Amino acid sequence: MNRCTKAILYKDNLKYNLEQIKKYINPDVKICVAVKADGYGHNAILTSQIAEEIGINYLAVATVDEAIELRNAGIKANILLLSVCTPFEMSDLFEYKITPLVFSNEYINLLIKAADIYCENQQINKRFDVYLAVDTGMGRIGCYPQEAGTQAEMIEKSNHLHLAGMCTHFAVADSLKDDNQKRAV
């Protein structure tokens, strides 16, 4: 099926835009560029190469397969997995240095067990970074704010996981009105 519309990625423009963003923020602030779904159709590998070239800290993907594709293309930057992976994919998180989002006791426990097994099989003693996702009102992914402390403790008490940070999604993604911001949990 042919479509009348298409998106064209201009490498120089993307590089320029990312460099401009970096100029306006504190050098200590980390930037994550979403490249899921093949960079929203803009070529995930090319976008990742450009982002990595100018020092972007993280790339975000939706699936483990997307992350592995980036690693196989030579991408070294941190890769953040935005969705849940299956228990069968968990060893790939550690093997390919993919940082998952965690948000439930059950998922954290599965990941703790998988990290323990991976480290035992590889005969290594390592801690793998995870990010705790907190739902502040969007309702897509994340634990409730009142659960965050308990889940952070679970992660830090584990032998092979490390809480690298926390993240959230804007409570309202499509409005600038202040009254909508008050809907956050």
N, C-alpha and C positions, 0 to 999 in steps of 0.2 A: 504494500500500500504506500503510495507516495503522499507526502504531506506538503502543504503549501508553506509551512513555517519550518525553520530550522535555526539552531543556535550555532554560532561560529565562535570558536575560542581563538582569540589573538594572543599568542604567547607574550609578546612584548607588553600588551595592555594589562594582562593578568599580573605579570611581574611588577609593572609600574604600580598598579593598584595595591598589591600586597606591600610593596615597599612604602607607599604613602601611609598605609594603615600603621605600619611599624614606626614611622616617624612621629605619629601622634599619640602613642601610648608609652607608658613607662617601660624602660628596657627590661624590667623584671617581670612584666606581664607576659604570660604565655599565650600564644595564638594557636587555635585549632582550626584547620581548614577541612570542611566536610567534603569528602570525595566519594561518598557512597553512591551507589547506582551509577557507576562509571563516571563519577564526578558530575552527577545529574545530567549525564549525556555529553559532558564536555571533555571526556577522556581522563579517567582517574590517574593513569600513569603519568601522562604529560603534566597534568595539574600538580601532581605530587612532586614530580621532578623540579618544577619551577618553585613550588613552595619550599622544598628542601634546600634548593640552591640559595634562597635568600634567608634561610634560617628559621623557617616556621617550626614551632615546637612539636605540634601534633597534627596528625591526619586522622579523620574520623571515617569509619566504614560501618556498613550495616551487617556484614556477614564475615565469618572467618575466611571463607573463600576469597572475598574481596581483599582482605588483609594479606593472605598468602600470595595472591596475584601481585600485590605491590612489592612484597619481599622478594619474590622471584624476579621482579623487574629491577632489583637492586636498590630499592628504597630502604634507607636506614633510619629515617625519622621515627619517632614514637607513633604508634598506631593505636587509636582508641576504638574499641568495639562498642557500638551504640546499642546493640540488641543482645538478646540472650543467645547463647550457643548451646548445643546439645551436649550431654555428657560425653559423647563420642568425640566431640571436637575440642574438649577441654585441654587435652595434652598438646594440641596445636597452638593453643594460647601461649604456652610456655616455650614450646619449640621455636615458634616464629616471633617471639617477643611482641605479643599482642596484649594490650592493656584492656581488660574488660570493665564495663560498668557493672556494679552489683547493687542489689536493692531489696532483697528478701532474705530472711533467715535460711530458707530452704536452698536457695541458689548459692548463698555464701557457704553453707555447709558442703554442698556438692563441690564447689571450687576448692575448698580447704582439702577435702579428701583427694581430689584430683591432683592438687599441687604436692601433697604428701607422697602420693604414689609416683608421680613424675620424678620428684627429687630422689626417692628411694631407688627407682629404676636407673636413673642417671648417676647415682652415687654422688649427689651434690647437696650442699646445704645453702640454699638460696632463698631469698624472699622476692616474690613477684608483685609488682605494683597493681593495685586495683583502684578504681574511683567509685565512690559511693554516690549513687544517684538519689536525689531527694525530690519528691513531688511537691512543688509549691503552688499547685493549682491547675496545671495544664491537664493532668490526668493521663499522661502518656506512659511514663515510666518513672519509677522511683519509689522509695519508701516514704511513709509519712514522716514529717519532721520530728514527731515525738518518738519515732523508732530509730532515728539516725544515730543517737549516742550508743544504744545497745548494739547496733550492727557494726559501728566503728570499733567497739571493744572486741566483738567477735573476730573481726579481721586482725586487729593488732595482737590478740592473744594467740593467733594461729602461728604455726612454725614457719610457714612458707609464703604467707601473704603479707603485704604491706599497704596500708592506706596512704596512697599518694596524694589524694585530694577528694574533694566533693564537687558535685555539679548539679545543676538544675536546669529546667527549661523555663522560659518566661511563663508566668501564669496566664497571660493573655498575649498571644502572638500577633494579633491583627488589630490592635487598637492603641491609640495614644491617650485615651481618656483616663484620668486618674481614678475615677470610680470603678473602672474595671480591674484595676490593679488590686483592689481590696478583696477580691474573690479568692486570693491565695489561701491555702489551708493553714 
